[in-house]
């Protein structure tokens, strides 16, 4: 192969590598944004649960069940 063929092939590989790096950076940025959005949603849900638990009074314990008495005269 000639020098020019090798040089052209090397430049093509560099261009392809640059394209792949750009795609990887875009994907990483999208993943970062998604992670931040998910974290913010979880924080909101935790806050809502915490507020709901503080506002809702504790349910009184259920009274114990009385044993049934046998019916007389049946």
N, C-alpha and C positions, 0 to 999 in steps of 0.2 A: 504494500500500500504506500501511497505517496504521503508526503508530509501534509498536503492540503486535505486529503481524505481523512487522515487521522485528526487533524485540527478541527475539521467540520464535525466529525463524529463526537469529539470531546465537547464542543460547544453545544451540540444537541443534547448530550447527557447532562450538561450543566443546566440547560434550559429546562429539561424534564425534572431534574432534581429541585430546581427553584420552584417549579409548579407544584410539586409534591409537598414541599415545605410550606408553601402558601396555603395549600389545602389543609395540611395538618394544623397550622396556626388558626385557620378559620374554625375547624372542628373543635379545637381546644377552647377557643373563645366562646363558642356556642355552649359547650359543656360547662364552662365557668358560669355563664349567665343562667343556665338552667339550674345549676347547683345553688346559686344565690337566691333565685326565685323559690326554689323548693325550701330552702332554709327559712326564708321569710314567711312562707305559708305555714310551716311547722310552728314557728314562733307565734303566729296569730292563733293557730289552733290551740296551742298550749295556754295562751293567755285567755282565750274564751273558756276553756275547760276550767282553768283556775278561778275565773270570775264566777262561773256557774256553780262550782263547788262551794264557793264562799257565800253565795246568795241563797242557795237551797238549804233550808234547815234540815238537820238530821231527822230522819223518820223515827217516830217513837217506836219502841219495841212492841211487837204484837203481844197481846195478853195471852197467857197460856190457855190452851184449850181445856175446857171442863169435860170430865168423863160423862158419857151419856148415862142417864139413870134408866133402869129397866121400867117399863110402863106397867103399872099395876092393873089387874083386872082384864087383861086381854086374853 
